[in-house]
Amino acid sequence: MTIIGAEQLRKELDILKFERRPAIAEAIGEARELGDLKENAEYHAAREEQGLCEARVRDIEGKLSHAQIIDVTTMPNTGRVIFGTTVTILNIDTDEEVTYRIVGEDEANVKENLLSVSSPIARGLVGKSVDDEISITTPGGTSDFEITKVEYI
């Protein structure tokens, strides 16, 4: 996991623990005051939300406790693509240039050009260096790329 990904998870955890939990507990308390709990939709909805919140808290805590956090900014830039690097590639067929950052699965967001390390493109890039030409097979077919820049930022 990258440092940015770990910080995002910690922020989400803080929101869940210190904002969502108290709000849900308050909603449960208000719903209890309404009377019969068997037929109280507000109570059941609040309890379900509490279960989802607690499950997410446990999930995040588990991920953070087992995560290996990698900071590529402390590593010398060898021009080689590794986890956490930002890579600019040129599609040889279309002359389209795209920049991606190789991140963990929890951080991946294609719209923000954050590629999961387990994605086909990232797997094809990892271990390669600047000026390497590679063919990557994706669900859309095989494309040829040239790595034009590798940044450790």
Buried (B, 14 or more C-beta within 10 A) or exposed (E): BBBBBBEBBEEBBEEBBEEBBEEBEEBBEEBEEEEEEEEBEEBEEBBEBBEEBBEBBEEBBEBBEEBEBBEBEEEEEEBBBBBBBBBBBBBBEEEEEEEBBBBBEBBBEEEEEBBBBEBBBBBBBBEBEBEBEBEBEEEEEEBEBBBEBBBBE
